[in-house]
Amino acid sequence: MTRRHIIAGALLLASAAGSPAHAEDKPAEIRIGTQKGGFFPAVRQRHTVENAFKPLGIEIKWIDFQFGPPLLEAINVGSVDFGFVGDSPPIFAQAGGARIRYVAAVKSDGNTQAIVVPKDSAIKTLADLKGKRVAFGKGSSAHNLLVAALEKAGLSWSDITPAPLAPADATAAFIKGSVDAWSIWDPYLALAELKESARVIAFDKDVHKPNAFYIAGSDFVDKYPSLLAKLNAAFAAEGGWANGHHEEVAKAQAEATGVDIKAVRRFVDRSNFSVVPIDAEVIRSQQAVADRFVRLGLIPKPVNVSDIVWKWNPGS
């Protein structure tokens, strides 16, 4: 064997050994799905996530969604890598076989989602929803709130007339009076309170313990666990900042969304932005949501939430 053959063979082996590792550890971009509201406009203005990944040569792309279910479908089909949703969308997605993983949680104080009625409505309690037409986002966290609220009041799903509507359509229906009540989250909740004098008959905290989640695609989790931990850390740092800078968060959100600053301030002031690992308490709470949906036939089969939880160890 000539010296030229030896060198060529060595180069070929080095290439074969090194290529897969390098191909795995650095995507060209990370696509992040967000919803209207929250602290995301402030995070985007501050460029902290971009700055965290710039040294690695990775671009950050932000993609906006109206609510959780379409965001998770985008993650499932691979057009989004990472996103933020409420408690119900991941359960519907898991039951449908979506390739997603829970990667971090936000433990809500239960003040940013509620069931509201018009100010002059005769509805005073959850039990008064019997026979009424109630709007909610199908597969959203507001769907779960409504289901849990009916259970607490001793009512069944068949005791109401469900009106599954996206937030924009539900807003119009509520204003026109074509629905009797509305299960909805902020900032739509704050807008209904301030603009329509909507009256809250139950917040999340009056009914159950809600959580929200950061979700990633299964392939992204498998390929880039270190990048995922870096993403979680970036959002955890921003959550800590946001908890102490409500006015900056509110102004950024109002500028980005056009939502009235008074409504945004109300939303932000009753929010918790802390991003934490998913612990046993969160899993139990989320499993209770899944089991509730199974009992009511809202998902086609039982799911085990812990099967799709990724373990995040901050600082490791």
C-alpha positions, 0 to 999 in steps of 0.5 A: 500500500502506497503512502498516498493510499494510507493518507486517503484512507485515514482522511476517509475514516476521519470524515466517516467518524466525525460527520454524524457528531457534527451534523447532530449538534448544531442546527442552522436555526431553532424555530420557537412557537409563541402565543399572543401575550405572555412575556415573549414580546419582551424576550424578543425585544431583549434578544437574550435568546438570540444572544445565547445561541449566536456564539454557536452560529444558530439563528432563532426564528419566532413563529406566532400562533393564536392558541395552543393546538395549532402550535403543537401540530406544527411541532408534531409535523416538524415545522416548529421545534419548541413552544409554549402552551397551556395544560390541555393541548399536550394531552390532546396531542399525545392522545393523537400520537403527536411526536412531542415532549414536555420539557419545562413547566410554568406553575400558574397562580390560577389568575390568568384564565377564567369563565366570564359572563356578561355584566347583566347576566343572571348567571351567578355560579358555576351551577347556573351554567346548566342549559347555557351556551358556553364558548371555549377554545377546543383542545385549549387550556380553557377547555380543561377549565370548563370541564373541571368547572362543570365537574366541580358544580356537579354538572356533566358536559351534556348539561351545557351547549358547548360552543368551540370557538377560536379566541377571535370568534369567541370575542365576537360571539360574547360581545353580540350575546350569542353565547351565555358564558366564555372560558378564556385566558389572558389577554382576552380575559382582561380585555373582556373585563375592561372593555365589556365589563365581563364578570368572572364567575370562576378563575382557574384557581377556584377550580383546579391547579393549572400549569403551562408547559414548554414543549419540544418535538421528539426529534429535537429532544433526541438530537439536541439535548444540550441545546434544549437545556440551553433553551430552558435556561434562557427562558428561565432567566428571562422568566426571573427577569420578567417577574421583577419587571412587569412594566417593561413586559407590559409595554413590550406586549402592548407594542407588539400586539396592539392590545390596550396597555391597561388590559396588558398590565392587568394580565402581567400583574397577575402572571407568574413567569418562572420556568421550572423543571417538571416535577412529580406534582406537575405530572400528577396534576397533568395526569388528572387533566388527562384522566378527566378527558378520558372519563368524558370521552374527549380523547380517544384513549388513556395517556400516561403523561410521564411517558413523554416528559423529558428530565431537565436538570438545570446547571448540570 
